[in-house]
């Protein structure tokens, strides 16, 4: 029996072109400054992702890149937007600290009136994932557990803390992806989480799609879903059939140049939830 196709819902995203992308420092295990970046290829791959979103009917807003901030292409890290409320980022490493103000300036210029500068370290949607019932919140490598309380008070939603224990999966969005936010449906890699956090995920999401080590290592969980189409790294081949079996339409993307900075589809994509 063929699965019933899912329904996509139009989304609004914020992205930043990799005009100045390069790897000159290392703040996660994926970054190796000895490996050169092919900047024209990185830009082409990013444009493919942007154009794919638009072809699916989504709106893509653009954040201007800054020459001194090579990681701005990873726009998901700059803020979290829920119900039109914007919680800014406070980066763990000084190399990325300037991105926070650039994001907040964009929101203030573009009609967002409920904008909060955070007190505690959080790296936006890198460590916050939103479903209809919860905000899932990662910690262990970047975001502070104190940011979870801050998010709960600001957004007025239940926040579920999850501890990451494998440095390769330094942000929640490298180890977990929301497939259907309306139905609280996710996929994740269990070994990226502490035993207690695995137990919480198992209890909250008993029917979640569990990724293998191979697909997680391809950053296959750094994915974006509109409820039907799931855009994910094309190398995560083991996820394609399980997604189809659940009625999703996986769309493989090639972002191998941006992977040199430790990011892929989701890292490049911040969702602007009205």
C-alpha positions in Angstrom: 0.0 0.0 0.0 1.4 3.3 -1.0 1.7 6.0 1.7 -0.6 9.0 1.5 1.3 12.0 0.2 1.9 14.7 2.8 0.7 18.3 2.5 3.3 21.0 2.1 2.7 24.4 3.7 4.3 27.6 2.4 7.2 28.9 4.4 9.2 32.0 4.8 13.0 31.7 5.1 15.9 33.9 5.8 19.2 33.1 4.0 22.6 34.7 3.5 24.7 34.3 0.4 28.2 32.8 1.0 29.9 35.7 -0.7 32.7 35.7 1.9 32.6 32.1 3.0 36.0 30.6 3.9 37.4 28.3 6.6 40.3 30.1 8.3 39.6 28.9 11.9 38.2 25.7 13.5 35.3 25.9 15.9 33.8 22.5 15.2 35.2 19.1 14.1 34.2 19.6 10.5 36.3 22.7 9.9 39.8 22.3 8.6 41.6 25.5 7.6 44.1 23.5 5.5 41.3 22.5 3.0 40.6 25.3 0.6 37.1 26.4 -0.2 35.9 26.7 -3.8 33.9 29.9 -3.4 32.2 30.0 -6.8 31.1 26.4 -6.3 29.9 27.2 -2.8 27.8 30.1 -4.2 26.4 27.9 -6.9 25.4 25.2 -4.4 23.8 27.8 -2.1 21.9 29.3 -5.1 20.6 25.9 -6.0 19.1 25.6 -2.5 17.6 29.1 -2.6 16.1 28.4 -6.0 14.7 25.1 -4.9 12.8 26.7 -2.0 11.4 29.3 -4.4 10.4 26.6 -6.9 8.4 24.9 -4.1 6.5 28.1 -3.4 8.4 29.3 -0.4 9.5 32.9 0.2 13.2 33.5 0.7 14.4 36.7 2.3 18.1 37.7 2.0 20.5 38.9 4.7 23.4 40.9 3.4 26.8 39.1 4.0 29.7 40.9 5.8 33.3 40.4 4.7 34.5 39.9 8.2 31.9 37.2 9.0 32.6 34.2 6.8 30.1 32.0 8.6 27.1 34.2 8.0 25.9 31.8 5.3 24.8 29.6 8.2 21.8 31.9 8.8 19.9 29.4 11.0 22.2 30.3 13.9 21.4 34.0 14.0 18.0 33.9 15.7 14.9 31.9 16.5 11.5 33.1 15.4 8.2 31.7 16.8 4.8 33.4 16.5 6.5 36.5 15.0 8.7 36.9 18.2 12.4 37.0 17.6 14.9 35.7 20.1 18.4 36.8 19.0 21.5 34.7 19.2 24.5 35.1 21.5 27.4 33.1 20.0 29.7 30.9 22.0 32.8 31.9 19.9 34.1 35.4 19.3 34.7 34.5 15.6 30.9 34.6 15.1 29.8 37.2 17.6 29.3 39.9 15.1 26.6 37.9 13.3 24.1 38.5 16.2 23.8 42.2 15.6 23.5 41.8 11.9 20.5 39.5 12.3 18.8 41.7 14.9 19.2 44.8 12.7 17.6 42.9 9.8 14.6 42.0 11.9 14.1 45.5 13.2 14.3 46.9 9.7 11.8 44.4 8.4 8.8 45.0 10.6 9.5 42.6 13.5 8.5 44.5 16.7 9.0 41.8 19.4 12.8 41.4 19.3 14.8 40.3 22.3 18.5 40.4 22.7 19.4 37.3 24.7 21.1 37.2 28.1 22.4 33.7 27.7 24.4 31.9 25.0 22.2 30.4 22.3 22.9 29.8 18.6 19.5 30.3 17.2 17.9 27.4 15.3 21.2 25.6 15.5 20.0 24.5 18.9 16.3 25.3 18.9 13.9 23.1 16.9 10.2 24.0 16.9 7.1 21.7 16.7 3.5 22.5 17.5 3.8 21.2 21.0 7.4 21.9 22.0 10.6 23.8 21.5 13.4 21.2 21.5 16.6 22.8 22.8 20.1 21.5 22.5 23.0 22.1 24.8 26.4 20.5 25.5 28.7 22.2 23.0 27.4 25.7 22.1 24.1 26.9 23.7 23.8 27.3 27.4 21.1 25.4 29.4 20.1 28.8 30.8 18.9 29.8 27.3 16.2 27.2 27.6 14.5 29.0 30.4 14.9 32.3 28.5 13.2 30.8 25.5 10.4 29.4 27.5 9.7 32.8 29.1 9.9 34.7 25.9 8.0 32.4 23.6 5.5 31.1 26.2 6.0 27.5 25.0 7.2 24.3 26.7 11.0 23.8 26.1 12.5 20.4 26.2 16.2 20.3 27.0 18.4 17.8 25.1 22.1 17.2 25.8 24.4 16.5 22.9 27.4 14.3 23.7 29.2 13.8 20.3 31.3 16.8 19.2 30.5 16.0 15.6 27.0 16.9 16.3 27.7 20.2 18.1 24.3 21.7 17.3 20.9 20.1 17.7 20.2 20.7 14.0 23.0 18.3 13.0 21.4 15.5 15.0 17.7 16.1 14.8 15.3 17.5 12.2 11.6 18.3 12.4 9.7 16.6 9.6 6.2 17.7 10.3 5.9 20.5 12.8 2.1 20.3 13.0 2.2 16.6 13.9 5.3 16.7 16.1 7.1 14.4 13.8 10.9 14.3 13.8 14.0 12.2 12.8 17.1 12.0 14.8 20.4 10.2 15.5 20.2 8.6 19.0 23.9 8.2 19.6 24.3 12.0 19.4 22.4 12.4 22.7 23.0 11.6 26.3 21.1 8.5 27.7 18.6 10.6 29.5 17.9 12.7 26.4 17.5 9.6 24.3 14.9 8.4 26.8 13.1 11.7 26.6 13.1 11.6 22.8 11.8 8.0 22.8 9.0 8.9 25.1 7.9 12.1 23.2 8.5 10.8 19.7 8.0 7.0 19.8 7.4 6.9 16.0 10.4 9.0 15.0 12.6 8.1 12.1 15.9 7.0 13.5 19.0 7.8 11.4 22.0 5.5 11.1 25.5 6.6 11.9 26.4 6.7 8.2 23.5 9.1 7.3 24.1 11.2 10.4 27.8 11.5 9.5 26.7 12.9 6.1 24.9 15.6 8.0 21.7 14.0 6.7 19.8 15.4 9.7 20.7 18.9 8.8 17.5 19.0 6.8 14.5 21.3 6.1 10.9 20.1 5.7 7.8 22.0 4.6 5.6 19.1 5.7 6.0 17.2 2.5 9.3 18.0 0.8 12.4 17.2 2.8 15.5 18.9 1.5 18.6 17.1 2.8 22.2 16.3 1.8 22.2 14.0 -1.2 24.9 11.8 0.4 22.4 10.7 3.2 21.1 8.0 0.9 19.8 5.8 3.7 17.2 8.3 4.7 15.5 8.6 1.3 13.5 5.4 1.3 12.3 5.7 5.0 11.1 9.2 4.2 9.2 8.0 1.1 7.7 5.2 3.2 6.2 7.9 5.5 4.8 9.9 2.6 7.5 12.5 2.4 9.3 13.5 -0.8 13.1 13.7 -0.2 15.1 16.1 -2.3 18.8 15.6 -2.3 20.9 18.8 -2.3 24.7 19.1 -2.9 26.2 21.5 -0.4 29.6 19.8 -0.1 31.5 23.1 -0.1 29.5 24.5 2.8 30.0 21.2 4.6 33.6 22.3 5.0 32.3 24.8 7.5 30.2 22.2 9.4 26.8 23.0 7.9 24.3 22.0 5.2 20.7 22.6 4.3 19.3 23.6 7.7 22.3 25.6 8.7 21.7 27.8 5.7 18.0 28.3 6.5 16.3 30.2 9.2 12.6 29.9 9.3 10.5 33.0 9.9 7.5 31.7 11.7 4.7 34.3 11.6 
